[in-house]
Amino acid sequence: MLKLDTQGTALSILKAAENCIKIYSFVEIEVKFTRSYQDQCLFHEVMGFMLDHGFELLHLNRVFSQRRKFFGFSKAQITFGDALFVRREDKLQSFDE
């Protein structure tokens, strides 16, 4: 298992370690849904990369933040979370090799 919690630079790290992630079955990444930092990657970018590399989303632990000026039914927005990706079964390598 690989865990990345790098303040918005996870996608850059994943791209640089593209060959390294091939050995992992599980990858947990802190993902953002709203920008906090300039040039920060967001969830949809990380999700696209992981899908392209044989992973699918297994679980998403979400964190909500209050929006002060919103008076509708929901007063919170998903701002970040921990996304747990698992390698798709058709992409698993045999442990016998």
C-alpha positions as CSV (number, residue, x, y, z in Angstrom):
1,M,0.0,0.0,0.0
2,L,1.1,3.5,-0.8
3,K,-0.1,6.6,1.1
4,L,0.3,10.1,-0.3
5,D,-0.6,13.2,1.8
6,T,1.4,16.0,0.1
7,Q,-0.6,19.2,0.2
8,G,-1.8,19.2,-3.4
9,T,1.3,17.7,-5.1
10,A,0.1,14.1,-5.3
11,L,-0.4,14.1,-9.0
12,S,3.1,15.4,-9.7
13,I,4.5,12.7,-7.5
14,L,2.4,10.0,-9.1
15,K,3.5,11.1,-12.6
16,A,7.1,11.0,-11.5
17,A,6.7,7.6,-9.9
18,E,4.6,6.1,-12.7
19,N,6.6,2.9,-12.8
20,C,6.7,2.6,-9.0
21,I,3.0,2.5,-8.6
22,K,2.8,-0.7,-10.6
23,I,3.9,-2.7,-7.5
24,Y,1.0,-1.5,-5.3
25,S,-2.5,-3.0,-5.0
26,F,-3.8,-0.1,-2.8
27,V,-3.0,3.6,-3.0
28,E,-4.5,6.1,-0.6
29,I,-4.3,9.8,-1.6
30,E,-5.4,12.9,0.2
31,V,-7.5,14.7,-2.5
32,K,-8.9,18.2,-2.7
33,F,-12.2,19.2,-4.3
34,T,-11.6,22.9,-3.9
35,R,-8.3,24.8,-4.5
36,S,-6.2,25.9,-1.5
37,Y,-2.9,26.2,-3.2
38,Q,-1.8,27.6,-6.6
39,D,-1.3,24.9,-9.2
40,Q,-2.8,22.3,-6.9
41,C,-4.3,19.1,-8.4
42,L,-7.9,18.4,-7.7
43,F,-9.8,15.1,-7.2
44,H,-10.9,14.7,-10.8
45,E,-7.3,14.9,-12.1
46,V,-6.1,12.3,-9.6
47,M,-9.1,10.1,-10.4
48,G,-8.3,10.3,-14.1
49,F,-4.7,9.4,-13.6
50,M,-5.5,6.4,-11.3
51,L,-8.2,5.1,-13.8
52,D,-5.7,5.3,-16.6
53,H,-3.2,3.3,-14.5
54,G,-5.5,0.4,-13.7
55,F,-7.0,1.5,-10.4
56,E,-10.6,2.2,-9.3
57,L,-12.0,4.1,-6.4
58,L,-12.8,1.8,-3.5
59,H,-13.6,4.3,-0.7
60,L,-13.7,8.0,-0.2
61,N,-13.5,9.5,3.3
62,R,-14.9,13.0,2.9
63,V,-14.4,16.2,4.9
64,F,-17.0,19.0,4.6
65,S,-16.5,22.7,5.2
66,Q,-19.3,25.2,6.1
67,R,-20.2,27.9,3.6
68,R,-21.2,31.0,5.6
69,K,-23.4,32.7,3.0
70,F,-25.3,29.6,1.9
71,F,-28.8,29.3,3.3
72,G,-30.1,26.3,1.4
73,F,-30.8,22.8,2.7
74,S,-27.1,21.8,2.8
75,K,-24.7,24.2,4.4
76,A,-21.5,22.2,3.8
77,Q,-19.3,21.5,0.8
78,I,-16.9,18.6,0.3
79,T,-13.5,20.3,0.4
80,F,-11.1,17.3,0.7
81,G,-10.9,13.7,1.7
82,D,-8.8,10.5,1.6
83,A,-9.4,8.5,-1.6
84,L,-8.5,4.8,-1.4
85,F,-7.8,3.3,-4.8
86,V,-7.5,-0.4,-5.5
87,R,-5.9,-2.1,-8.5
88,R,-8.6,-3.5,-10.8
89,E,-8.7,-7.3,-10.7
90,D,-7.9,-7.6,-14.4
91,K,-4.7,-5.5,-13.8
92,L,-3.4,-7.6,-10.8
93,Q,-0.2,-9.5,-11.5
94,S,0.2,-13.0,-10.2
95,F,2.3,-13.2,-7.1
96,D,3.9,-16.4,-8.6
97,E,5.8,-14.4,-11.2
